[in-house]
Amino acid sequence: MTKLDKLLVLLGNPCECNEETAEMCLSMAEDAVLDYIGRSELPKGAESIVIKLAVIYYNRLGNEGESSRSEGGISQSFVTDIPEDIKKQLWNYPRKVGVIHNETVEE
C-alpha cells in the first residue's frame, strides 16, 4: 500500500476528496518533515508521521491563515504548526549535522 493509499484510507476512502489535493498535502507534509529533521531523504519508519501530518494539512484546507474562529457561540482553534505529538515522534530522527566553516577576518 502506498503512502497515498494510506492517506486516502484515513481520509475516508472512498472519500469525496480530490486525489490530486491529497497527493499535494502528502508532498507538503514530507517537505515539512524533511525540513524539521534537516535531511534530504525520509528515514525508514517516518512514513507514518508524514501521513499523519498530511491528514492535518488536508483538514486545514480552506482555513489557511486562521488560528481561531468564533461563529454563533461556537469556537474553533486551528493547528498552525507541526503538532507537538508529531514533533516528539520526529525527535527519534536527529538532525544530520554538517560542518559549518567559520572564518575569522583579520583587521
N, C-alpha and C positions, 0 to 999 in steps of 0.2 A: 504494500500500500504506500503510495507516495505521500509527501507532506501535504500536497493539495487535497488528495483524497481524505486524509485525516482531518484537515481543516473543514472540508465540506461536511463531513460527518458531525463534527462538533457544532457547526452552524445549523444543523438540522437537515441533513441530506435525505430525500431530495428537498432542497430548500429553494426559495424563490430568489436566492442570491445569485448575483452575476458572477460566473466562474472567473471572468477576467479581473473583476474587482477583488475577489478573494485571492487570486494569484498575486495581484499588486500588493495587497496587505501582507501576504506572506513574504514577498521580496523586501518590503519596508521593514518588517519585523526582523528578518535575517540581517539586514544592514544595521539596524539598531543594536542587535546583539553583538555583531562583529565589532562595531564601534565601541561598545561598552567594555568588551574584553580586550580590545586592542589587537585583534588578529585579522588575518586576511582570509582564513578558512574556518568554517564552522567545525568545532571539535565534535568527535563522536559523542553521542549522548545529549547534545544540546538541541537536537531536533525538536523534542517535545516542548522545550522552552520557547523556541521560535513559533511553534504552532499556538501555544497559549497567548503569546503576545500578538499574533496575527488575529486571533479572535477578538482581543481587546481593540485592536486597530479597526477591525471590521465594524464592531458595535459602536465605535466612536464616530463613524462616518455621519456627516450631517450636523455634527456638534463641534466641529473643529473650531478652536479658539475660545470655547466656553469652558469655564472651570465650575460654574454652578448656574442654576436657573430655578426660578420660582414662578409658578403659574397657578392661580386659583387655589392657593393654600398647599400646593404640592411642590416640594423642593427636590431638586436633583443635584448631585455633585458628580463631576466627571474626573476621571483619572487623566492627568495631564503629562505624566512622565511614565517611565517604566515602573510598575508597582513594586513595592518593597519585597514581596514574596518572590517575585521573579528575580530581582536583584540578588537576593540571598542565594538562589539557585545558581546564579552566574558567578558567585564567589568561588565555586568549585573549579572554575576555569580562569586561573590567574592571568593577568595581562602579560603578554610577552614583552620583556623589557629590552629595548635597544640601547646601544651605546650612544650617548649624546656627546658630541665633540664640543669641548669648551675651550675657547681661545682667550688668552689674555693679551690685551693690547698694551704695548709699552708706550709711555708718553715721551 
